[in-house]
Amino acid sequence: MASFCSSFIMSFALLALVSGSANASLYTNFYSSSCPKLFDTVKCTVESAISKEARMGASLLRLFFHDCFVNGCDGSILLDDTSRFTGEKNAGPNKNSARGFEVIDKIKSAVEEVCPGVVSCADILAIAARDSVAILGGPIWDVKLGRRDARTASQSAANNDIPGPTSSLNQLISRFNALGLSTKDLVSLSGGHTIGQARCTTFRGHIYNDSNIDSYFARMRQSSCPRTSGSGDNNLAPLDLATPTFFDNHYFKNLIQKKGLLHSDQQLFNGGSTDSIVRTYSTNPTSFFADFSAAMIKMGNISPLTGSHGEIRKNCRRVN
């Protein structure tokens, strides 16, 4: 895979058209002229990363979520701390858990070889998230592009704006609605937890203190997540115990069986307004895939920087 990627990039480096655009909206064909080999270049690197570690697909998807929920989809989560600002990487929801930054670096380097100075890190993150889902068996959708990169980041915004694993259903609905995402979007996007893993510190309260959890499942998770805070905090467990590295609808089947790993997961099926949506997705994967794809496009439209706003970073970790 690595040798193929290298030869692919070399083959097309001289063919790229380096032209910019200042359109103020997002379009699926935004780079069709300025970077015609963009999608193949990104997919090549994402496939390589996932072939080495299937979990990386979930990590890239999560990066996109956490980027969009903080001041919009602007690549701010990728910025390292500087003397001017404390970035988002060390905020509570990201510290010791957000990962995949080195994969984004590799994608950016590959894209810069093909069409230097053209494609934003924010757009690369959006494409990588889509490709990760598709490679792991999920749906594919046309990503809208044209985002530009933020010149700053906010740790405080990341601490406040990303829904936490102890959130109630009302808190989840409220936060998603504030960003223009419906309750159905909330449930379908939560289905992204059909892949990936979570740290003991994020689900300890659910497996020890909540009653809306299957007792056998709770005991199983307790075996690798001690009750005492600080002990085994970083021990991992799959968010979907059935098919943790395959994107499907088992996450919703787990919720019906009271086997959601996080408190916030199980809130989606706990006698509330979202129960019926969970039931639908648990028996109709086609409906889930369609709604997830539509919700990802909506989420990708949250407050993007376009036109002359922001910049096209040369390095995703720092401003130009």
N, C-alpha and C positions, 0 to 999 in steps of 0.2 A: 504493500500500500504506500509506504513512504517513498519508494523509488518511483512509483507511478505518479505520485503527487509532484515530485521534483521534476520529472520529465514533462508533466502537464504544464506546470508553471513556466518552464523554460520555453516550451513550444509556443505559448501564447503571449509571452511578455512583450514581444515586438509588435503584436497585432492590436494591442489595446488602443482605444481612442480616448485621449485624455481631454474630455470636454466637460464642463460643469453645467449646473442648472440651478436657477434661483426660484423655481416654482414654490408657491406657498402651500401646496397640498401634497399628500402622499399618493403615489401612483405605483401600480405593479410593474410598469415598464420604465421606471425612472432612470435606470442605468442601461437601458437597452442599447443606446449608442455609445455612451461614455465608458461602459465597462461590460461588454457583451458576454464575457466569460466569468462574470461574478459568481453566479449560482453554482457552476461546476467547480470553481475554485474553493468556495466555502464548503460545499458538500464533501469534497475530497478530504479536507482536513478534519471535518467532523466525523466522517466515517472512520478515518484512521484512529482518532481519539477514542471512539466508542468501541472499536475492535480491540483496543488495548484494555479498556475498562468500561463495561456496559453502564455503570453508574454515572459516567460522565454525561450521558444524554440528559439525565434528570438534573444534573448540576447546571448545565447550560440553560435548560428550560427555566430553572429557578432563578438564575441570574437575570433573565429577561423579566420575569415577574417582579423581582425586587427592584429592578431599574425603573420599570414603568410606574410602580406604586409610589415612587419618591420623585416628585417634581416632574413627572412625565418620562416618556421613553427617550432619554437623552444621553445615554451612556455614562451617566454620572457615577454609577456604581463601580465602574472600571478604574476610576481615578485613584491614585495613591495619595496619601496625606502630603500636604506641603506646608510651608511656613505661613501661607495665606489662608488655608482652610483645613479643617479636619474632615476627611472624607467619610464615605459610607461603609467602607470595608470593615471597620472596627465597631460599627454600631451593633447593638444587641442582636438583631435578627441575622446579622451577617458574620460576626466574629466567630472564628473557629468552625464555621459551617458553609459560608459562601465559598464556592470553589469553581475551577474551570478557567480562571483568569489566564493561565498559561496557554490554554487552548485558543482563547480569543486572541492572544498575542501572536500565535502561530498563524491563525487565519488572517489577521491583519497584515502580517509580513508577506504572506502568499498573495493577498489581494494587492498590496502595494507593488509587488513585482509585475502584476498584470496591468494595473491602471493606477499609477501613483497619484496620491493627493485627491482622489475622486470619491471614494466610498467612506462614509462615516462609521465609527465604531458602533454607534447606536443601531445602524442598519445591519451591520455584521451580526450583532447580537440577536436581532429579530430573525434573521435568516438562519442562524445557527440553532435557535430554539425550534423553528419549524422543522429543520432537517433532523434534529435529534428525535423529535416525536415520530417522524416518518420512518427513520431508520429502525426504530424500536417497535415498529408494527402499527403505529397510529396513523391518523389521517394526514393528508397533505393539503395545504391551502396556498393561495397566491398571496405572498407577503407584499403589503404596500410599503413603498420605500420613498426616501427623500428626506429622512431625518438628518439633522446636523447634531454635532456633539456639544455638550455643555462645557463651559469653561470653569465650572466650580461644582462642588458637591456639598452635601449637608448631612453630617452625622445626626444632628438633632431631628431632622426630617425623617431620616431612616428609622430612628428609634420610635417615632410617633406614628408614622404613616403605614407601615407594613403590618398587616393583621397578624397577631401572635397566636401561638398554639393553644392558649387558654381562652381565646375569645368565645363569647357567647354567640348564638345565632343572630340575635339582634345587632350585636356589634359588627359581625361580619357583613350582614345585609347593609347596615348603615355606611360602612367604609366603602363597600363596592358601589353602592348607589351614589356616593359623593364623587366618584370618579366616572359616573355615567354608565356603570355596569349594573345590569338587572339582577334580580334574585336568581333567575335561570342561568345567567352568566356566572354568578358565584358558584353554583353547584357544578356546572360543566367544567369551569376552570379548576375547581378543587379536584376534579377527576385527574388532573395532572399528577396527583399523588398515587396514581397507579404504578408509577416508577419512582425509584429513589429510596433513600434511607433517611432516618431521623436519629438525632442524638437522644440518649437517655434523659438528659436534662429537659428536653421538650415534651416528653410523654410520661415522666415520672408521676406527676399529679394525677393523670388519667388512670394509670394502671393500679394506683394504690388508693385513691380517694373517691373516684367516681363509681356510681352504681350502675350506670348504663353501659356496661362492658361485660362481655362473655367471661365467666369466671376462669375457665380453662385458659383462654387467651391471655387474661391478665396474669395468671401464674406463670405462663410461658415467658412472657416479657419480663416479669419480675426476676426471673432467674439470671438475667444478664443486666438488670438495671436495679441496683440496690436502692432501698428506701432513703438512705441517708444522702442528703445533698452534698456534692463534692466527691462522692464515691462512684466511680464509673460514669461520670457525666457524659463522656464522649463515646461510650459504647453505643454501637449502631444497631438499629433494627429496621427491617423493610417496612415502608409505608403500606405496601400491599403484600400481605404474607403469601398470597397465592401465586402471583406472577410478577415478582418485583423488578424484573428487567424486560418486561414486555408491556407495551402500551395497549391496554384493553379496558373492559368495563368491570373487572373484578373488584376494583376499589369500591364500587357501589354495592356489589354483592356482599362484600365484607361489612359494610355499614349496616345492612339489613340483619346480618348475623351478630351485630354488636361487636365487631372486630376492627373498628377504626382505631388506628394507633394514637392519634392525637385527640385531645378533648375537642378541639375545633372541628376535626373530621366528623366525629360522632354526633356533633350538634346538628349536622345536616339531616340526620335520621334519628330524631328523638321526640317524636310526637308533635313536631312543629310544621310550619308552612312549607317546608322543603321536602317533606317525606315523599310526596307524590312524584316529584321530579327524580328523586333517588330511585324510586321503584321503577319508573320508566327507563332510566338508564341501565338499571340492573338487568333488564330483560331485552333491551333494544340497543345494542352497541352502535348500530347505524345512526340512531337518533343522537346518541352521545357524541359520536365523531363529528356529526354535522354541527351540533351546537357548540362543541369545543372549538372547532375551526372558526366559526363565526365570532365567538367570544374572544379568541386570540387576536383576530383582526381588530375588533373593537378595542381591546386592551392596548394594542399597538398604536392606536390613534390617540392615546392619552397625552395631551399637551406636548406634541413634538416641536422641536425647534426646526424651523424651515426658512427658506429664502436666505436672507443675510444674517439671520440670528445664529449664534453659536459659531462653530467652526468645523472643519474636517481635520481631526487630529491625525498627526503622523504616527504617534505612539498612543495607544489607547489608555496607557497609565498616566499620561501627563498632558497638559495643555501645550499647545505649540509655542 
